[in-house]
Amino acid sequence: MIQSKGIIPRISFKGVFVFMSITIIGLLILPALFMGIGITKTASFFIACTISSSIGSMLVLTKVDGKPAEKTYFNKRIVLSIIIGLLSSALIIFVFGGDIFGY
C-alpha cells in the first residue's frame, strides 16, 4: 500500500496516467479555443498547458492519490498544483518547444 508523508503523497501509476491524459486532452482542445479569440499560438499553448496540467495535478494530489484522512493538506496541495502547472507548462512550451533555444 502506498503511504504518504507530508504535503506530497506518493504518486501511483494511475495518478501519472490521469495527469498525462488530462494534460494531453487539454493540449488538444484548448489551444484552438484560445487562438480563436485572438491569442498567439505560443501563448495559447502555454495557457492551455497551464490550465490542463494544474487541473490534472489537482485531481491526482487530492482525489486519486490523496487519502481522505489527509484533508489538512488540501489547500496546500491546490497551491502546489498551480505551481506544478505553471512550471510544467513553461518547461513543455518554452524549453522543449524550442522558443528559448530557437529551433
Gaussian input, Z-matrix of N, CA and C with variables (Angstrom, degrees):
# hf/3-21g

backbone

0 1
 N
 C     1     B1
 C     2     B2     1     A1
 N     3     B3     2     A2     1     D1
 C     4     B4     3     A3     2     D2
 C     5     B5     4     A4     3     D3
 N     6     B6     5     A5     4     D4
 C     7     B7     6     A6     5     D5
 C     8     B8     7     A7     6     D6
 N     9     B9     8     A8     7     D7
 C    10    B10     9     A9     8     D8
 C    11    B11    10    A10     9     D9
 N    12    B12    11    A11    10    D10
 C    13    B13    12    A12    11    D11
 C    14    B14    13    A13    12    D12
 N    15    B15    14    A14    13    D13
 C    16    B16    15    A15    14    D14
 C    17    B17    16    A16    15    D15
 N    18    B18    17    A17    16    D16
 C    19    B19    18    A18    17    D17
 C    20    B20    19    A19    18    D18
 N    21    B21    20    A20    19    D19
 C    22    B22    21    A21    20    D20
 C    23    B23    22    A22    21    D21
 N    24    B24    23    A23    22    D22
 C    25    B25    24    A24    23    D23
 C    26    B26    25    A25    24    D24
 N    27    B27    26    A26    25    D25
 C    28    B28    27    A27    26    D26
 C    29    B29    28    A28    27    D27
 N    30    B30    29    A29    28    D28
 C    31    B31    30    A30    29    D29
 C    32    B32    31    A31    30    D30
 N    33    B33    32    A32    31    D31
 C    34    B34    33    A33    32    D32
 C    35    B35    34    A34    33    D33
 N    36    B36    35    A35    34    D34
 C    37    B37    36    A36    35    D35
 C    38    B38    37    A37    36    D36
 N    39    B39    38    A38    37    D37
 C    40    B40    39    A39    38    D38
 C    41    B41    40    A40    39    D39
 N    42    B42    41    A41    40    D40
 C    43    B43    42    A42    41    D41
 C    44    B44    43    A43    42    D42
 N    45    B45    44    A44    43    D43
 C    46    B46    45    A45    44    D44
 C    47    B47    46    A46    45    D45
 N    48    B48    47    A47    46    D46
 C    49    B49    48    A48    47    D47
 C    50    B50    49    A49    48    D48
 N    51    B51    50    A50    49    D49
 C    52    B52    51    A51    50    D50
 C    53    B53    52    A52    51    D51
 N    54    B54    53    A53    52    D52
 C    55    B55    54    A54    53    D53
 C    56    B56    55    A55    54    D54
 N    57    B57    56    A56    55    D55
 C    58    B58    57    A57    56    D56
 C    59    B59    58    A58    57    D57
 N    60    B60    59    A59    58    D58
 C    61    B61    60    A60    59    D59
 C    62    B62    61    A61    60    D60
 N    63    B63    62    A62    61    D61
 C    64    B64    63    A63    62    D62
 C    65    B65    64    A64    63    D63
 N    66    B66    65    A65    64    D64
 C    67    B67    66    A66    65    D65
 C    68    B68    67    A67    66    D66
 N    69    B69    68    A68    67    D67
 C    70    B70    69    A69    68    D68
 C    71    B71    70    A70    69    D69
 N    72    B72    71    A71    70    D70
 C    73    B73    72    A72    71    D71
 C    74    B74    73    A73    72    D72
 N    75    B75    74    A74    73    D73
 C    76    B76    75    A75    74    D74
 C    77    B77    76    A76    75    D75
 N    78    B78    77    A77    76    D76
 C    79    B79    78    A78    77    D77
 C    80    B80    79    A79    78    D78
 N    81    B81    80    A80    79    D79
 C    82    B82    81    A81    80    D80
 C    83    B83    82    A82    81    D81
 N    84    B84    83    A83    82    D82
 C    85    B85    84    A84    83    D83
 C    86    B86    85    A85    84    D84
 N    87    B87    86    A86    85    D85
 C    88    B88    87    A87    86    D86
 C    89    B89    88    A88    87    D87
 N    90    B90    89    A89    88    D88
 C    91    B91    90    A90    89    D89
 C    92    B92    91    A91    90    D90
 N    93    B93    92    A92    91    D91
 C    94    B94    93    A93    92    D92
 C    95    B95    94    A94    93    D93
 N    96    B96    95    A95    94    D94
 C    97    B97    96    A96    95    D95
 C    98    B98    97    A97    96    D96
 N    99    B99    98    A98    97    D97
 C   100   B100    99    A99    98    D98
 C   101   B101   100   A100    99    D99
 N   102   B102   101   A101   100   D100
 C   103   B103   102   A102   101   D101
 C   104   B104   103   A103   102   D102
 N   105   B105   104   A104   103   D103
 C   106   B106   105   A105   104   D104
 C   107   B107   106   A106   105   D105
 N   108   B108   107   A107   106   D106
 C   109   B109   108   A108   107   D107
 C   110   B110   109   A109   108   D108
 N   111   B111   110   A110   109   D109
 C   112   B112   111   A111   110   D110
 C   113   B113   112   A112   111   D111
 N   114   B114   113   A113   112   D112
 C   115   B115   114   A114   113   D113
 C   116   B116   115   A115   114   D114
 N   117   B117   116   A116   115   D115
 C   118   B118   117   A117   116   D116
 C   119   B119   118   A118   117   D117
 N   120   B120   119   A119   118   D118
 C   121   B121   120   A120   119   D119
 C   122   B122   121   A121   120   D120
 N   123   B123   122   A122   121   D121
 C   124   B124   123   A123   122   D122
 C   125   B125   124   A124   123   D123
 N   126   B126   125   A125   124   D124
 C   127   B127   126   A126   125   D125
 C   128   B128   127   A127   126   D126
 N   129   B129   128   A128   127   D127
 C   130   B130   129   A129   128   D128
 C   131   B131   130   A130   129   D129
 N   132   B132   131   A131   130   D130
 C   133   B133   132   A132   131   D131
 C   134   B134   133   A133   132   D132
 N   135   B135   134   A134   133   D133
 C   136   B136   135   A135   134   D134
 C   137   B137   136   A136   135   D135
 N   138   B138   137   A137   136   D136
 C   139   B139   138   A138   137   D137
 C   140   B140   139   A139   138   D138
 N   141   B141   140   A140   139   D139
 C   142   B142   141   A141   140   D140
 C   143   B143   142   A142   141   D141
 N   144   B144   143   A143   142   D142
 C   145   B145   144   A144   143   D143
 C   146   B146   145   A145   144   D144
 N   147   B147   146   A146   145   D145
 C   148   B148   147   A147   146   D146
 C   149   B149   148   A148   147   D147
 N   150   B150   149   A149   148   D148
 C   151   B151   150   A150   149   D149
 C   152   B152   151   A151   150   D150
 N   153   B153   152   A152   151   D151
 C   154   B154   153   A153   152   D152
 C   155   B155   154   A154   153   D153
 N   156   B156   155   A155   154   D154
 C   157   B157   156   A156   155   D155
 C   158   B158   157   A157   156   D156
 N   159   B159   158   A158   157   D157
 C   160   B160   159   A159   158   D158
 C   161   B161   160   A160   159   D159
 N   162   B162   161   A161   160   D160
 C   163   B163   162   A162   161   D161
 C   164   B164   163   A163   162   D162
 N   165   B165   164   A164   163   D163
 C   166   B166   165   A165   164   D164
 C   167   B167   166   A166   165   D165
 N   168   B168   167   A167   166   D166
 C   169   B169   168   A168   167   D167
 C   170   B170   169   A169   168   D168
 N   171   B171   170   A170   169   D169
 C   172   B172   171   A171   170   D170
 C   173   B173   172   A172   171   D171
 N   174   B174   173   A173   172   D172
 C   175   B175   174   A174   173   D173
 C   176   B176   175   A175   174   D174
 N   177   B177   176   A176   175   D175
 C   178   B178   177   A177   176   D176
 C   179   B179   178   A178   177   D177
 N   180   B180   179   A179   178   D178
 C   181   B181   180   A180   179   D179
 C   182   B182   181   A181   180   D180
 N   183   B183   182   A182   181   D181
 C   184   B184   183   A183   182   D182
 C   185   B185   184   A184   183   D183
 N   186   B186   185   A185   184   D184
 C   187   B187   186   A186   185   D185
 C   188   B188   187   A187   186   D186
 N   189   B189   188   A188   187   D187
 C   190   B190   189   A189   188   D188
 C   191   B191   190   A190   189   D189
 N   192   B192   191   A191   190   D190
 C   193   B193   192   A192   191   D191
 C   194   B194   193   A193   192   D192
 N   195   B195   194   A194   193   D193
 C   196   B196   195   A195   194   D194
 C   197   B197   196   A196   195   D195
 N   198   B198   197   A197   196   D196
 C   199   B199   198   A198   197   D197
 C   200   B200   199   A199   198   D198
 N   201   B201   200   A200   199   D199
 C   202   B202   201   A201   200   D200
 C   203   B203   202   A202   201   D201
 N   204   B204   203   A203   202   D202
 C   205   B205   204   A204   203   D203
 C   206   B206   205   A205   204   D204
 N   207   B207   206   A206   205   D205
 C   208   B208   207   A207   206   D206
 C   209   B209   208   A208   207   D207
 N   210   B210   209   A209   208   D208
 C   211   B211   210   A210   209   D209
 C   212   B212   211   A211   210   D210
 N   213   B213   212   A212   211   D211
 C   214   B214   213   A213   212   D212
 C   215   B215   214   A214   213   D213
 N   216   B216   215   A215   214   D214
 C   217   B217   216   A216   215   D215
 C   218   B218   217   A217   216   D216
 N   219   B219   218   A218   217   D217
 C   220   B220   219   A219   218   D218
 C   221   B221   220   A220   219   D219
 N   222   B222   221   A221   220   D220
 C   223   B223   222   A222   221   D221
 C   224   B224   223   A223   222   D222
 N   225   B225   224   A224   223   D223
 C   226   B226   225   A225   224   D224
 C   227   B227   226   A226   225   D225
 N   228   B228   227   A227   226   D226
 C   229   B229   228   A228   227   D227
 C   230   B230   229   A229   228   D228
 N   231   B231   230   A230   229   D229
 C   232   B232   231   A231   230   D230
 C   233   B233   232   A232   231   D231
 N   234   B234   233   A233   232   D232
 C   235   B235   234   A234   233   D233
 C   236   B236   235   A235   234   D234
 N   237   B237   236   A236   235   D235
 C   238   B238   237   A237   236   D236
 C   239   B239   238   A238   237   D237
 N   240   B240   239   A239   238   D238
 C   241   B241   240   A240   239   D239
 C   242   B242   241   A241   240   D240
 N   243   B243   242   A242   241   D241
 C   244   B244   243   A243   242   D242
 C   245   B245   244   A244   243   D243
 N   246   B246   245   A245   244   D244
 C   247   B247   246   A246   245   D245
 C   248   B248   247   A247   246   D246
 N   249   B249   248   A248   247   D247
 C   250   B250   249   A249   248   D248
 C   251   B251   250   A250   249   D249
 N   252   B252   251   A251   250   D250
 C   253   B253   252   A252   251   D251
 C   254   B254   253   A253   252   D252
 N   255   B255   254   A254   253   D253
 C   256   B256   255   A255   254   D254
 C   257   B257   256   A256   255   D255
 N   258   B258   257   A257   256   D256
 C   259   B259   258   A258   257   D257
 C   260   B260   259   A259   258   D258
 N   261   B261   260   A260   259   D259
 C   262   B262   261   A261   260   D260
 C   263   B263   262   A262   261   D261
 N   264   B264   263   A263   262   D262
 C   265   B265   264   A264   263   D263
 C   266   B266   265   A265   264   D264
 N   267   B267   266   A266   265   D265
 C   268   B268   267   A267   266   D266
 C   269   B269   268   A268   267   D267
 N   270   B270   269   A269   268   D268
 C   271   B271   270   A270   269   D269
 C   272   B272   271   A271   270   D270
 N   273   B273   272   A272   271   D271
 C   274   B274   273   A273   272   D272
 C   275   B275   274   A274   273   D273
 N   276   B276   275   A275   274   D274
 C   277   B277   276   A276   275   D275
 C   278   B278   277   A277   276   D276
 N   279   B279   278   A278   277   D277
 C   280   B280   279   A279   278   D278
 C   281   B281   280   A280   279   D279
 N   282   B282   281   A281   280   D280
 C   283   B283   282   A282   281   D281
 C   284   B284   283   A283   282   D282
 N   285   B285   284   A284   283   D283
 C   286   B286   285   A285   284   D284
 C   287   B287   286   A286   285   D285
 N   288   B288   287   A287   286   D286
 C   289   B289   288   A288   287   D287
 C   290   B290   289   A289   288   D288
 N   291   B291   290   A290   289   D289
 C   292   B292   291   A291   290   D290
 C   293   B293   292   A292   291   D291
 N   294   B294   293   A293   292   D292
 C   295   B295   294   A294   293   D293
 C   296   B296   295   A295   294   D294
 N   297   B297   296   A296   295   D295
 C   298   B298   297   A297   296   D296
 C   299   B299   298   A298   297   D297
 N   300   B300   299   A299   298   D298
 C   301   B301   300   A300   299   D299
 C   302   B302   301   A301   300   D300
 N   303   B303   302   A302   301   D301
 C   304   B304   303   A303   302   D302
 C   305   B305   304   A304   303   D303
 N   306   B306   305   A305   304   D304
 C   307   B307   306   A306   305   D305
 C   308   B308   307   A307   306   D306

   B1=1.4437
   B2=1.5237
   B3=1.3058
   B4=1.4520
   B5=1.5251
   B6=1.3126
   B7=1.4567
   B8=1.5243
   B9=1.3117
   B10=1.4579
   B11=1.5201
   B12=1.3063
   B13=1.4575
   B14=1.5175
   B15=1.3061
   B16=1.4468
   B17=1.5119
   B18=1.3247
   B19=1.4586
   B20=1.5266
   B21=1.3195
   B22=1.4608
   B23=1.5241
   B24=1.3344
   B25=1.4696
   B26=1.5224
   B27=1.3153
   B28=1.4584
   B29=1.5167
   B30=1.3067
   B31=1.4594
   B32=1.5236
   B33=1.3254
   B34=1.4609
   B35=1.5262
   B36=1.3316
   B37=1.4602
   B38=1.5236
   B39=1.3147
   B40=1.4659
   B41=1.5292
   B42=1.3224
   B43=1.4549
   B44=1.5182
   B45=1.3254
   B46=1.4647
   B47=1.5250
   B48=1.3315
   B49=1.4611
   B50=1.5259
   B51=1.3213
   B52=1.4694
   B53=1.5273
   B54=1.3257
   B55=1.4650
   B56=1.5226
   B57=1.3278
   B58=1.4611
   B59=1.5256
   B60=1.3237
   B61=1.4681
   B62=1.5242
   B63=1.3191
   B64=1.4655
   B65=1.5260
   B66=1.3269
   B67=1.4592
   B68=1.5235
   B69=1.3225
   B70=1.4663
   B71=1.5278
   B72=1.3224
   B73=1.4689
   B74=1.5322
   B75=1.3248
   B76=1.4640
   B77=1.5160
   B78=1.3394
   B79=1.4616
   B80=1.5244
   B81=1.3026
   B82=1.4629
   B83=1.5282
   B84=1.3256
   B85=1.4683
   B86=1.5327
   B87=1.3084
   B88=1.4663
   B89=1.5317
   B90=1.3380
   B91=1.4760
   B92=1.5269
   B93=1.3234
   B94=1.4679
   B95=1.5284
   B96=1.3311
   B97=1.4679
   B98=1.5283
   B99=1.3331
   B100=1.4618
   B101=1.5233
   B102=1.3367
   B103=1.4640
   B104=1.5258
   B105=1.3236
   B106=1.4591
   B107=1.5192
   B108=1.3276
   B109=1.4693
   B110=1.5276
   B111=1.3481
   B112=1.4572
   B113=1.5108
   B114=1.3033
   B115=1.4632
   B116=1.5275
   B117=1.3251
   B118=1.4623
   B119=1.5226
   B120=1.3285
   B121=1.4624
   B122=1.5292
   B123=1.3263
   B124=1.4652
   B125=1.5201
   B126=1.3184
   B127=1.4642
   B128=1.5211
   B129=1.3324
   B130=1.4652
   B131=1.5218
   B132=1.3354
   B133=1.4589
   B134=1.5271
   B135=1.3315
   B136=1.4619
   B137=1.5272
   B138=1.3232
   B139=1.4644
   B140=1.5228
   B141=1.3381
   B142=1.4663
   B143=1.5211
   B144=1.3219
   B145=1.4669
   B146=1.5221
   B147=1.3303
   B148=1.4637
   B149=1.5211
   B150=1.3189
   B151=1.4652
   B152=1.5208
   B153=1.3312
   B154=1.4663
   B155=1.5270
   B156=1.3368
   B157=1.4640
   B158=1.5278
   B159=1.3297
   B160=1.4678
   B161=1.5213
   B162=1.3246
   B163=1.4669
   B164=1.5214
   B165=1.3339
   B166=1.4645
   B167=1.5134
   B168=1.3275
   B169=1.4627
   B170=1.5265
   B171=1.3406
   B172=1.4700
   B173=1.5209
   B174=1.3176
   B175=1.4643
   B176=1.5207
   B177=1.3206
   B178=1.4641
   B179=1.5195
   B180=1.3364
   B181=1.4673
   B182=1.5229
   B183=1.3330
   B184=1.4647
   B185=1.5189
   B186=1.3241
   B187=1.4672
   B188=1.5262
   B189=1.3318
   B190=1.4652
   B191=1.5246
   B192=1.3353
   B193=1.4627
   B194=1.5217
   B195=1.3148
   B196=1.4550
   B197=1.5201
   B198=1.2985
   B199=1.4666
   B200=1.5276
   B201=1.3401
   B202=1.4735
   B203=1.5286
   B204=1.3106
   B205=1.4636
   B206=1.5248
   B207=1.3272
   B208=1.4593
   B209=1.5254
   B210=1.3102
   B211=1.4644
   B212=1.5232
   B213=1.3199
   B214=1.4621
   B215=1.5214
   B216=1.3200
   B217=1.4586
   B218=1.5224
   B219=1.3315
   B220=1.4625
   B221=1.5329
   B222=1.3296
   B223=1.4667
   B224=1.5185
   B225=1.3237
   B226=1.4598
   B227=1.5228
   B228=1.3220
   B229=1.4642
   B230=1.5212
   B231=1.3232
   B232=1.4628
   B233=1.5293
   B234=1.3218
   B235=1.4697
   B236=1.5237
   B237=1.3222
   B238=1.4579
   B239=1.5232
   B240=1.3195
   B241=1.4640
   B242=1.5203
   B243=1.3078
   B244=1.4668
   B245=1.5247
   B246=1.3289
   B247=1.4651
   B248=1.5247
   B249=1.3269
   B250=1.4630
   B251=1.5231
   B252=1.3221
   B253=1.4586
   B254=1.5185
   B255=1.3181
   B256=1.4635
   B257=1.5228
   B258=1.3295
   B259=1.4618
   B260=1.5196
   B261=1.3337
   B262=1.4634
   B263=1.5192
   B264=1.3263
   B265=1.4631
   B266=1.5216
   B267=1.3182
   B268=1.4627
   B269=1.5233
   B270=1.3160
   B271=1.4581
   B272=1.5227
   B273=1.3306
   B274=1.4656
   B275=1.5263
   B276=1.3046
   B277=1.4622
   B278=1.5221
   B279=1.3207
   B280=1.4559
   B281=1.5250
   B282=1.3197
   B283=1.4630
   B284=1.5169
   B285=1.3417
   B286=1.4596
   B287=1.5220
   B288=1.3195
   B289=1.4583
   B290=1.5132
   B291=1.3142
   B292=1.4563
   B293=1.5080
   B294=1.3203
   B295=1.4576
   B296=1.5245
   B297=1.3179
   B298=1.4625
   B299=1.5225
   B300=1.3302
   B301=1.4522
   B302=1.5272
   B303=1.3158
   B304=1.4491
   B305=1.5161
   B306=1.3192
   B307=1.4733
   B308=1.4956
   A1=109.31
   A2=115.60
   A3=120.81
   A4=109.32
   A5=116.08
   A6=122.01
   A7=108.67
   A8=117.30
   A9=120.30
   A10=108.80
   A11=114.22
   A12=120.95
   A13=107.16
   A14=117.68
   A15=120.93
   A16=113.71
   A17=113.79
   A18=120.45
   A19=112.72
   A20=118.19
   A21=121.04
   A22=109.24
   A23=117.00
   A24=118.54
   A25=110.19
   A26=115.83
   A27=118.74
   A28=107.77
   A29=115.57
   A30=121.01
   A31=108.95
   A32=115.44
   A33=121.15
   A34=110.19
   A35=115.73
   A36=120.27
   A37=110.48
   A38=116.24
   A39=120.93
   A40=110.17
   A41=117.18
   A42=121.36
   A43=112.48
   A44=116.61
   A45=120.72
   A46=109.97
   A47=116.64
   A48=120.83
   A49=111.07
   A50=117.24
   A51=121.08
   A52=110.23
   A53=117.22
   A54=121.37
   A55=111.37
   A56=116.83
   A57=120.36
   A58=111.49
   A59=117.61
   A60=120.65
   A61=111.34
   A62=116.94
   A63=120.50
   A64=110.74
   A65=117.17
   A66=120.22
   A67=111.34
   A68=117.30
   A69=120.52
   A70=111.01
   A71=117.44
   A72=120.33
   A73=110.58
   A74=116.04
   A75=119.63
   A76=112.54
   A77=116.76
   A78=120.11
   A79=112.47
   A80=117.38
   A81=120.03
   A82=112.50
   A83=117.50
   A84=121.15
   A85=113.10
   A86=117.94
   A87=121.35
   A88=116.30
   A89=121.29
   A90=118.50
   A91=113.80
   A92=117.68
   A93=119.88
   A94=110.82
   A95=116.20
   A96=119.46
   A97=111.29
   A98=116.07
   A99=119.94
   A100=111.90
   A101=117.45
   A102=119.84
   A103=110.79
   A104=116.83
   A105=120.83
   A106=113.47
   A107=116.75
   A108=119.29
   A109=111.96
   A110=116.40
   A111=119.70
   A112=117.12
   A113=119.43
   A114=121.98
   A115=108.32
   A116=117.47
   A117=120.87
   A118=110.92
   A119=115.29
   A120=120.73
   A121=111.78
   A122=117.30
   A123=120.79
   A124=111.35
   A125=116.97
   A126=120.40
   A127=111.48
   A128=116.95
   A129=118.81
   A130=111.37
   A131=117.71
   A132=119.54
   A133=111.22
   A134=117.48
   A135=120.63
   A136=111.04
   A137=117.32
   A138=121.10
   A139=110.78
   A140=116.93
   A141=120.81
   A142=111.39
   A143=116.62
   A144=119.98
   A145=111.00
   A146=117.30
   A147=120.50
   A148=111.12
   A149=116.84
   A150=120.62
   A151=111.05
   A152=117.16
   A153=119.57
   A154=112.28
   A155=118.29
   A156=118.30
   A157=111.70
   A158=118.30
   A159=120.20
   A160=110.83
   A161=116.81
   A162=120.33
   A163=110.56
   A164=116.53
   A165=120.14
   A166=112.76
   A167=116.99
   A168=118.69
   A169=111.74
   A170=117.99
   A171=119.66
   A172=110.86
   A173=116.44
   A174=119.62
   A175=111.72
   A176=116.67
   A177=119.68
   A178=110.81
   A179=117.32
   A180=120.21
   A181=113.39
   A182=118.07
   A183=119.28
   A184=114.10
   A185=118.56
   A186=120.65
   A187=113.60
   A188=117.65
   A189=120.71
   A190=111.17
   A191=117.05
   A192=120.36
   A193=113.83
   A194=118.65
   A195=121.49
   A196=110.61
   A197=116.94
   A198=121.81
   A199=110.13
   A200=117.87
   A201=120.43
   A202=113.27
   A203=117.73
   A204=120.62
   A205=111.99
   A206=117.83
   A207=122.14
   A208=111.90
   A209=118.46
   A210=122.49
   A211=112.41
   A212=117.90
   A213=120.31
   A214=111.63
   A215=117.42
   A216=121.94
   A217=113.00
   A218=118.85
   A219=122.18
   A220=112.47
   A221=118.71
   A222=121.72
   A223=111.91
   A224=117.15
   A225=120.26
   A226=110.98
   A227=116.69
   A228=120.14
   A229=111.58
   A230=117.81
   A231=120.72
   A232=109.84
   A233=117.45
   A234=121.39
   A235=110.14
   A236=116.77
   A237=120.87
   A238=110.92
   A239=117.86
   A240=121.82
   A241=111.55
   A242=117.17
   A243=120.34
   A244=110.27
   A245=116.95
   A246=120.45
   A247=110.44
   A248=117.24
   A249=121.15
   A250=110.01
   A251=117.05
   A252=120.89
   A253=112.83
   A254=116.93
   A255=120.45
   A256=111.79
   A257=116.55
   A258=119.44
   A259=112.60
   A260=116.91
   A261=118.64
   A262=111.41
   A263=117.95
   A264=118.98
   A265=111.25
   A266=118.09
   A267=119.97
   A268=110.52
   A269=117.05
   A270=120.98
   A271=111.11
   A272=116.83
   A273=120.91
   A274=111.37
   A275=118.13
   A276=121.55
   A277=112.34
   A278=118.09
   A279=119.71
   A280=113.70
   A281=118.89
   A282=120.19
   A283=110.82
   A284=117.34
   A285=120.16
   A286=112.09
   A287=117.97
   A288=121.58
   A289=113.41
   A290=117.70
   A291=121.70
   A292=115.03
   A293=119.41
   A294=119.86
   A295=112.82
   A296=117.90
   A297=120.05
   A298=110.59
   A299=116.42
   A300=120.61
   A301=112.91
   A302=118.14
   A303=121.63
   A304=116.25
   A305=118.21
   A306=119.13
   A307=110.21
   D1=142.69
   D2=-177.21
   D3=-83.46
   D4=124.24
   D5=178.32
   D6=-105.50
   D7=145.78
   D8=176.19
   D9=-121.84
   D10=144.84
   D11=176.94
   D12=-129.74
   D13=110.04
   D14=176.78
   D15=99.61
   D16=-159.24
   D17=-171.78
   D18=-72.41
   D19=-31.57
   D20=-178.33
   D21=-103.84
   D22=114.28
   D23=177.27
   D24=-76.40
   D25=163.62
   D26=173.41
   D27=-68.54
   D28=132.88
   D29=-175.50
   D30=-94.38
   D31=128.24
   D32=-179.88
   D33=-87.76
   D34=171.87
   D35=175.84
   D36=-63.75
   D37=-33.69
   D38=176.49
   D39=-62.92
   D40=-40.94
   D41=177.90
   D42=-64.18
   D43=-40.99
   D44=177.41
   D45=-64.18
   D46=-42.42
   D47=179.25
   D48=-62.67
   D49=-43.24
   D50=178.98
   D51=-63.68
   D52=-45.73
   D53=179.92
   D54=-60.18
   D55=-49.84
   D56=-178.37
   D57=-66.21
   D58=-38.40
   D59=179.75
   D60=-63.42
   D61=-45.91
   D62=-179.94
   D63=-65.99
   D64=-39.42
   D65=178.45
   D66=-64.28
   D67=-44.61
   D68=-179.45
   D69=-66.61
   D70=-44.31
   D71=178.91
   D72=-62.12
   D73=-41.14
   D74=177.38
   D75=-63.60
   D76=-37.78
   D77=179.07
   D78=-73.90
   D79=-20.17
   D80=176.18
   D81=-83.58
   D82=-30.49
   D83=-173.14
   D84=-100.96
   D85=-49.94
   D86=-169.18
   D87=-68.30
   D88=-38.61
   D89=-177.59
   D90=-59.29
   D91=-36.08
   D92=178.71
   D93=-63.16
   D94=-37.80
   D95=177.96
   D96=-65.95
   D97=-43.11
   D98=-179.45
   D99=-68.84
   D100=-39.43
   D101=177.24
   D102=-67.73
   D103=-28.89
   D104=177.18
   D105=-66.13
   D106=-26.04
   D107=178.51
   D108=-97.16
   D109=8.44
   D110=172.03
   D111=100.52
   D112=8.58
   D113=177.41
   D114=-82.39
   D115=143.44
   D116=-179.03
   D117=-62.77
   D118=162.39
   D119=-175.43
   D120=-62.17
   D121=-48.01
   D122=-178.71
   D123=-63.92
   D124=-44.44
   D125=179.80
   D126=-65.76
   D127=-37.73
   D128=179.94
   D129=-68.30
   D130=-37.32
   D131=175.85
   D132=-67.94
   D133=-37.85
   D134=177.83
   D135=-63.78
   D136=-46.46
   D137=179.91
   D138=-65.00
   D139=-43.07
   D140=179.84
   D141=-63.83
   D142=-41.57
   D143=179.20
   D144=-68.39
   D145=-38.73
   D146=177.46
   D147=-61.96
   D148=-47.07
   D149=-178.75
   D150=-64.92
   D151=-49.24
   D152=-175.30
   D153=-69.30
   D154=-39.66
   D155=179.33
   D156=-72.95
   D157=-30.30
   D158=174.81
   D159=-66.56
   D160=-44.34
   D161=177.77
   D162=-64.15
   D163=-42.42
   D164=179.20
   D165=-62.54
   D166=-44.96
   D167=179.85
   D168=-71.26
   D169=-30.89
   D170=174.60
   D171=-62.60
   D172=-45.33
   D173=178.99
   D174=-63.41
   D175=-42.03
   D176=-178.58
   D177=-67.47
   D178=-46.68
   D179=-175.73
   D180=-72.92
   D181=-27.26
   D182=-176.25
   D183=-105.44
   D184=-32.45
   D185=-174.51
   D186=-109.76
   D187=-50.00
   D188=-172.64
   D189=-74.29
   D190=-53.68
   D191=-176.04
   D192=-107.35
   D193=-10.35
   D194=176.01
   D195=-82.39
   D196=137.04
   D197=-179.20
   D198=-92.91
   D199=150.88
   D200=179.19
   D201=-60.11
   D202=-26.31
   D203=-179.99
   D204=-73.11
   D205=-10.08
   D206=-176.46
   D207=-102.29
   D208=35.90
   D209=-178.33
   D210=-65.72
   D211=-19.37
   D212=179.84
   D213=-67.33
   D214=-22.86
   D215=-178.66
   D216=-93.70
   D217=1.58
   D218=-171.16
   D219=-57.69
   D220=-53.35
   D221=-178.32
   D222=-64.68
   D223=-38.14
   D224=178.08
   D225=-65.75
   D226=-35.39
   D227=179.01
   D228=-71.91
   D229=-31.53
   D230=175.54
   D231=-65.01
   D232=-46.27
   D233=177.93
   D234=-62.99
   D235=-42.75
   D236=177.84
   D237=-61.64
   D238=-36.49
   D239=178.81
   D240=-64.90
   D241=-39.31
   D242=178.16
   D243=-67.04
   D244=-40.66
   D245=177.33
   D246=-64.15
   D247=-43.84
   D248=177.55
   D249=-61.21
   D250=-40.82
   D251=178.99
   D252=-61.62
   D253=-45.69
   D254=179.07
   D255=-65.26
   D256=-45.48
   D257=-178.03
   D258=-68.01
   D259=-42.30
   D260=-179.49
   D261=-68.60
   D262=-36.05
   D263=178.85
   D264=-70.80
   D265=-37.41
   D266=175.67
   D267=-63.64
   D268=-40.49
   D269=178.51
   D270=-64.83
   D271=-46.20
   D272=-177.75
   D273=-67.30
   D274=-47.46
   D275=-172.17
   D276=-81.13
   D277=-49.05
   D278=-171.65
   D279=-88.12
   D280=-38.99
   D281=-178.39
   D282=-84.29
   D283=-57.68
   D284=-178.05
   D285=-77.49
   D286=-20.25
   D287=178.10
   D288=-79.37
   D289=-11.24
   D290=175.66
   D291=90.16
   D292=4.03
   D293=-177.89
   D294=-73.51
   D295=-27.07
   D296=178.25
   D297=-82.30
   D298=-43.16
   D299=-175.01
   D300=-90.02
   D301=-13.81
   D302=173.93
   D303=82.14
   D304=22.14
   D305=175.51
   D306=-132.93

